[in-house]
Amino acid sequence: QGVVQLFATQFLAAHASATAILPGAGAMSGLVARMCLAVAVLGTTFWLGTLYSELGLHIPADMLEGSGTYEADPETKAKPEPPTEGDDAGKEATPLEMIAAAADIATGGEVAEAAPYEFRGVVHFLFMVSANFMNLDVWKEFFDEAPAGFATVWVHCSALDCRGSEMQQAIPRLRLVTRAPSARCEDLVSPQAKLVRVALKYTKKSRDYLEQRGLPEKFVLLSGSDIPVKPFSIVYRTFMANNDSDFCLQSTRRWQTTVVMHHKLSLVKHNQWVVLSRPHAQILAREWVPPRRHSGRWSFLLRGAIWKGKNIYVFVEQRTDRCADEFAVFATVFGIVGEGPEAGLGFCPLNEKVPSCDSPDELQSYSRCRTLQIFNKSSETMAYLLENDNRQAKWRYRIGGHPIEFTKVSAEVLRKLRKSSFLFARKVLRKAIVPDDFCRLILGQPNGCTHRENAAQKGEA
C-alpha cells in the first residue's frame, strides 16, 4: 500500500507540473500521461532505494542467485539446474554429486574406503532456523562424520540476516532455500514443505538408482535449536532400517474429532518434527497449500477407501489448540483417521508391513518420537535428566506452548541423552554445550573435538 501511495503521489505531482509548464497540455493528455508515468516510475524507484539505504534493509548475499540457494520460481515454476563443477576443483560438490559418490561406495568404486559403513540410502536433513544454528559447532562435528553422499543438508532461514556463509563454511554440503512466509501456529508448514520440495527436486536424478536397489530416502525435519544426541552412524542406520515415516503422535485425547457422512473422524495431533519417506515427502510437496492469509484456514483431501474418487476436502480453522504444524503434515499426507474398515484409511501410515490401522489407539501404537522436547518441567523425563546432576544443567521455562529451553547442558545430561531412544533434542540455546563434552559423550571421541584441529596442525607442520 505504501508503494502504491508513493507512486500515486509521484504521478500526480508530475501531471500537475506538466499541466502548468506545457501549454495546451489538455490536448496532449495521452502524451502527458505517458510522460508522467515514466517520471512516477523513476521517482518511486529513487525514493524506495533511498528508504532501503537509510533503514539498512538488505537481502543477504547468501540468498542471492549463485550462492547455493536453490528454488523454483513460485510464479513460473521454472526449475533451474544446480551449479555445475566445471573445471574448478575447489568448488564444493552439489548434493547430486555427493550421492553419485555414495553410489560408487555402494558398488565398490574407487572411494569405497571413504565409507566406514555400508551405503544404504540417503538422509536429507531439513532445518528451519532463524538466522543460524544455535549450536553450529556441534552440527559441524556431526556432519564431519557423514560420508559424502550419505546425507544432504538444507536450511530455511526465517530472518533477513541469514548467516548463510557462516553455515556453509562450517558445513560445506549445506544448501539454503529461499524464504517462505511463516508465522507461529498459523503456518510453519510452508517452510517445511519448501524444504521438502527443494530436496526432492535436486535429488530426483538419484531416485532411480535408489529405487532400483530398494534403498530408502528419509526427509528429516529439524529446528535450529536441535542438537544430535547420537553419532551420525547410528542416526543413519536407524533411518535406513525401513521405508516408514516417523510421526511422534500426541495422546488421542488431544486429537480433533468431527463427523462426516455419519462417520466419526479424527484429526491426528503430532509433534511438528517429523521424518518422511520419499513417497510421503512427495505428497506433502505436491499437495500442501498455505493457509489463507489472516485467517489461518487450511485444507486437505480426505483419503481412504470410502472417500476414494469423491474429491472431498476438509477445511480447518486455525485456533490456539489447533496449530497447523501439529496437524497439517499428517493430514496432508495421510488424511483423517476413521474407525473400522469402512471409514479407516485402508493402510497403516506408520508401518508399511501392517495391512491397516483401523482405530486411533492402534495407530498410536506405531508412534515414533525421534526428537525430544519437554513441555512439563515436572515430567518424569525432566526428573530423569536432572537426577544426580548436582544442579549443573541450567534451563528456563516459558509459557505459551514453548518447550523448556536449556541454557546449559551438563555432561551428565549428555550421557543420559546418549543412552535414550531419541536421536535429537531441543531446545538447546547458544553456548549451552561444551563442544568437547559433545564429541566425547555423544560422538565417542575420547580426545574431544580438538583432536582434529591438533592433527591438522601437526600435518601442516
N, C-alpha and C positions, 0 to 999 in steps of 0.2 A: 504493500500500500504506500509506503514511504517513497519507493522508487517511482510509482505512478504519479504521486503528487508532485515530486520533483520534476518529472518530465513535463507534466501539465503546466507547471509554473514557468519552465523554460520556454515552452511553446507559446504561451500567452504573451510573455514578455517580448519574444521575438516578433510576434504578429503585431503587437502594439507599436514597436519600433519601426517595423516596415510600413505600417499604415501612416505613421507620422512623417517618415522620411520620403517615401516614394509617392509622387503624385499619381492619382488615378489607380491607386492600389486595388480599389474595389473591382475594376475591370480586369485586373490580372490576378484574381483571387486564387486561381489554380496554381500559378507560378509562385505567388506569395506563400501559399500553404506549403508547397514543397520546400521552399527556402527555409521557412520557419521550422519545418520538421527536421531538416538537416541540422539547423542550429540547435534545436532542442536535444537531439541525439548527442551532439558534441558536448553541449553544456552538461547534460546528465552524466556522461562518461567522465568528464573532468571533475565534477563535484563528488561522484562516487569514489574516484581514485583518491581525491584529497581526504575524504572521510575515512577510507580504509587506512591511509597512511597515518593519519592523526590518531586513530584508535589502536593502531598496531595490529590489526587483524591480518592474518595471512594463512595461506594454505601451506602446510609443512612440505618441505621438499620430498619427504618420503612418500607423500601421497600423490606425487606428480607422475606423469607417464614416464616409463623407463626406469623407475626406481624400484621395481619389484612389486608394484601394485597391479594386480590383475583383476579385471572385472569387465563383463559385457556392458555395453551402453544400455541403460534401462529403457530408453525410448526405442532405439533401432534394433535392439537385441543382437547387435553385431558382436562377434566373438573374436577378439584379437588373439593372435598367437603369442605365447610367451616368448621373451627374447631368446635368441639362439646363442650358442657359444662362439661360433665363428673360429677365428684363429687365435683368439685371446685366451691363453691358458690360465690367466689369472682370475678370470670370472668364475663365480660360484655356479654349481650345477643347478639346473632347473629341477623341479620335482619329478618331471617325466624322466630326465636323465638319471636321477638318483634311483628311480625304480628300475630303469634299464640296468643299472649297475647291480641292483639286487637280483635281477633275473640272471645275470652272469654268475652270481654267487650260487643261486639255486641250481644251475645247470653245470656247475663245476668249471666256470670260466676262470680267467686269469686272476680275478680278485677274490677267489674263494677263500684265501687265507685271511681276508679282512673281516670275515664274519665269525664271531665266537660261537654262534649257534645257527641252526638251520633257518633259511628263509621260508616263512610260512604264509606270507601275505603282507599287507600294508596297513599301518595305523596312521590315520590323519588326525593330528591334534589341532583342535579348533578353539582358539582363545578369544574371549571377549574381555578387553581391558579398557581402562580409561585412557591413560597416555602411555603406560608402560606396565610391565610385570611388577608386582610388589617385591618379588624375590628373583630378579633376573639371574643373579649369580647361581642360584640353586638350579634353575632350569637349564642354564648353560652346562653345568656338570652332568645333569640328567641326560641331555641330548648328545653330549660328547660321547656317551656310551652307545649311542644308537648307530649301527652300521648304515652307510649310505643306501637309500632305497627302502629301508625297513619302515621309515616314518617320514611324513611331511608335517610342516608346521605352518599354520595360517592364523593371522591375527586381525581382529577388527578393533579399531580404536574408536571410542565414543567421543574423545576430547579432540579439540582442534590442535593442541600442541603435542601430537603423537610423536613419541620418541622412536620413530622407525629405524633410523640409522643406528642408534644405540642397541636396539634389539637385534637387528640383523648382524651387527658386528659381533655380538655375543653368540648368536645362533645363526650361522650362515645359511642354513636351509630354510629359515623363516621367510614368509612372504606376507605382505599386507593386502587386505581387500579394501575397497572403497567403503566409505561410511554409509551406513543405513540408518534411517530415523529410528530412534528408540526412546522409550520412556518407561520408567519403573512401573511394574504392574500392568500398565496399559499395553505395552508392546516391547518385550525383549526378545520376541521370537524372530522378528525380521532380521536382526543381525545374525542370529543363529542360522536362519535359512540362507542368508547370503554367504556365510562361511561354507556351509554345506554345498551350495550351488557352485561356488568357485572351485572348491576342492574337487568336486565331481568333474567339472569341465576340463581342468588342466591335468587330470589323470585318466581321462577316458580312453586314451590310446593304450594304457596298461591293462584295461579291463579285460580285453580278450585273452591276454596272456594268463591273467589270474583265473578267469572263469574256466578256461580250457583245462586247468590243473586243479580246479576245485579249491582255489585258495581264497580266503575271505579278505574283505576290506572292512575296517571299522572307522567310524567318524565320531571322535570323542569330543564332546563339548565341555569346555573348562572356562574358568574365570581367571582374571589376572591376580586374584588373591589366593589361588590354589598353590599347593606345593605337592610334589610327588612323595609318596611315603613307601615306595618300593623302587628297586633298581629298574632300569629300562627293560632288562631281560625278563623280569617277572611280569611287568606290565604287558610287554609284547606277547609273551606266551599265554597269558590269561585271555587277552582279546582274540588271539588266533586259535583258541581251543574250539571255537564253534562259530557259526554264522548268525547267531541270535543278536538281537538288540537288547540293551540293558536299560531298564527303567527302574528307578527307586520309587516304588508306589507308596503313597501315604495310606493311612488307615481308611478302610472302606467307609467309615463313618463320616469322613471328610469329602467323599465323592459327591458330586451334584447329581440329583435324580430328576427325571422328567418322564412323562408318559406320551408315547407316540403310537397311534393306532392300537390302543389298549395294551401296549407292551411297556412295562417299566424298564427304563434305560438309565444307565449310569455314566456320567462324565467323569473319567478317571483323573484323580489328582496325583501329581507326581513331582519329584524333585526336578528342577529345570536342567540339571547337568546330566544329560542322557548320553548313551552310546548307541549309534545307529549302524546297522549293516548297510551295505551299498544299496540293496533294493529299497529299504526303508528310507534311506537318505534321499534317494531319487524321488520318492513320493513327496517328502517334505519340500524339497527344492522345487518341484513342479507345481504343487497344489497350494502351498501357503499363500494366502492373500492378506496383506497387512490390514489391521483394524481400521475402521472408518475414523477419520480424524475427529478428535474432540469427544467422540462417543465411546471409543474403545471396543466397538462391536466387531466381532469376528465370526467366521462361519467355517463349517466343514461338511464333508459329504458323508451321509450315512452309508456304512459298509455292512456286509454280511448277506447271507442268502436271501433273507426276507425282503431286503431293500434293493437287491440287485436289479438294475435296469430302471428303477423308479426315479433316479437322479434327485433324491431328496436332500436338501441342505438344512442343517440346523444352525440357527443364528444365536450367538451367545453374547449377552450383555455384560460388560465389564463391571465388576464390583470389587470391594476390598478383599472379599473372601473368594474371589474368582479371577485371580490374575492370569493373564493369557499364558505366560511362560510355564505355569504349573498345570495347565490343562491342554493347551493347544497342540503341542508336539504329538502327544499320544493320539489326540482326537483327529488331527490331520492325517496321520499315518495309518491309524487303525479304525477310527470311527468311535462310536459309542457302544458301550457294553450292555447287552441284554442277558436275560437268564433263559436257560433251556435251549434245545437245539433249534427251535424255530426262530427265536429272536437273537440268538447268540451270533458271534462273529463267524462261526464255522471253522475257526482255526485258533491256535493258541499264539498270540502275538509274541510272547517272550520265550517260547520253546518250540522250535520247528519240529521236534521229534514227537510232540504230543498232538494228537488229532484236533483237539479243541479244548477251550476253557469255557465251560457253559455256565459259570457263575462268577460273581466278583471275588468270592473267597478263594476259588480255585485259581483265578488269575493272580490274586495277591500272593499266592504261594510261590510264584515264579519271579517275584520282585528281586532285583539285584541292585544293591547300592554300592557304587564304585567310589563316590566322593563323600567324605564325612563332613557334615556341618552340624553344629549343635545350636539349638534354639533355647533349650531349657538349661539354665545354669545349675539346676538341682538334679539333672538327669543322672542315670547310672553311668552313662558313658563319660560324663564330665567328672564324676567322682572317681571313676577308674583311672582316668588320665592323670588326675592330680594326687592320687594316692602315693605316699612315700616320696613326694616331690619336694618336700620341705619348703614349699612356697617359692620355688624358683621360677615357675611359669607365671606369666602375667597375662591377664585378659581383661576385657571390658564388655559389659552387656549393654546392648542398645535396644530400645523399644521400637515398635513399628514394624515388626516382622523381619528384623535383621538377625542373622546368626551371630553368635558370640565371636568377637574379634580377639585373636591372640596377638599381644604386643611383645611377648617373649615366649619362645618355645624352648623349654629346658631339654637337657639331654635325656632325662627320664621320660618325658612326654614323647620325644622322638623314638625312644626304644619301644614304647608301647604302641605307637602308630605303626612302626615297622612290623610288629607282631600281629597287628589287627588284620581283618579281612578287607580293609579299604585299600585302594590304590592311590587316592589323592585325599587331601584335607584342605579345608578353608574355614574361616578367613584368617590368613596369616599375613600380618601387616609388615611394612618395610623394616628391615634390620631386626626382625623378630627371631631370626635364626643365625647361629654361628655357622658359617659355611663349612668349617672343618668338622663340626659335630654332624652336620648333614652327610658329608662324604663318608665319615666313619660309620655312623649308625644306620643310615639309610642305604647308601651305596656299597657299604662293606669295604671301604678303602682304609686300611689300618693307619696310614700316614696322613690322612686327611686330604683336602683338596690341594694343598700347597705342593704336594709331591710332584705334580705335573709341571708346575712352574719351575721348581728346582731342577727337574730333569731337563727341561728345555734350556735353562740357563747353563747347565753343565754341557749340553750338546753344543751350544753356541761357543762356549769357551774352548 
